[in-house]
Structures are given as C-alpha cells and as structure tokens.
C-alpha cells in the first residue's frame, strides 16, 4: 500500500531523546500509517482506521 501524501507526526508517547519513536499518519482516507521515525524511508505498517482505534484503545486501558 502506498502512503504517498502521508503527513507524519511523532507519537506523544515517544521518548524525547531520539530513542524509541513512532510516527503516525492519519490524514489518508481508509488507512492509518505507522513507521519508525529513525528510518523514515524504511517500511511502514498500514492499518484500517477501526483496527488502529481498537489498538490505541487497548494501549490506553493498560497505561
């Protein structure tokens, strides 16, 4: 899946020291992209918006 036009933003839960950073692009219709900010040209995961919301919801419950 192509994520052309994705506007990436760093997760608010990522560390501020350049370490474990996750970027999310949720501006594309029908897909949410996730990538490692240290490797922006590397692979990215693509989720259906409902699947992404369920994932984030589960994480929030465990925090």
N, C-alpha and C positions, 0 to 999 in steps of 0.2 A: 504494500500500500504506500502510495506517495503521500508525503506530508508537506508538499510544496505549499508555501504561503502560511505555514505554521508560525505563530507568534509565541515563542518560548518564554516562560517565566520560571524563575527558580522557586522551588517549594519553600514555604515559610518554615518548614521543619528541617531544612538542610542546615548543616553547620556553617557558621560564618567564617571559618578558617580555610576555605578552599578544599575541604575534605569531601565527605560523603554528600554530594549534591545531586538532587534530582530536579529536572526541568519538565514542566508540563505545558502542552499546547492544547487549549480547549476552545480555540476560535474556529475550528473547521467543522463543517456540518457532518454529523454522524460518526465522528471519531474523536478520541482524545489520545494525543501522542505523549509518550513518556520517554525520556532519554537521560543519560549520564552527562552532566554539564562539563565534565572533564574531557569528554570525547564527543563534541557536537556533530562531527561528521560520521560518527560511528552508527551502530544500529539503534533503532528506536522501536519501542513497543507501541502497538495501536490497540485501543480498547473501544468497545461500543460505549457511549455515554452512560447507559444504565449500569453496565458492568463496572465502570470506573466509579460511579457514585456508590455502588454497593461495596466496593473495595475500600474506598475512603471512609465510608460509614463504619465499617468493621474496625479500621485502624483507630478512628476517633473513640470508639467504645472501649478500646484496650489502652488508651492513653491515660 
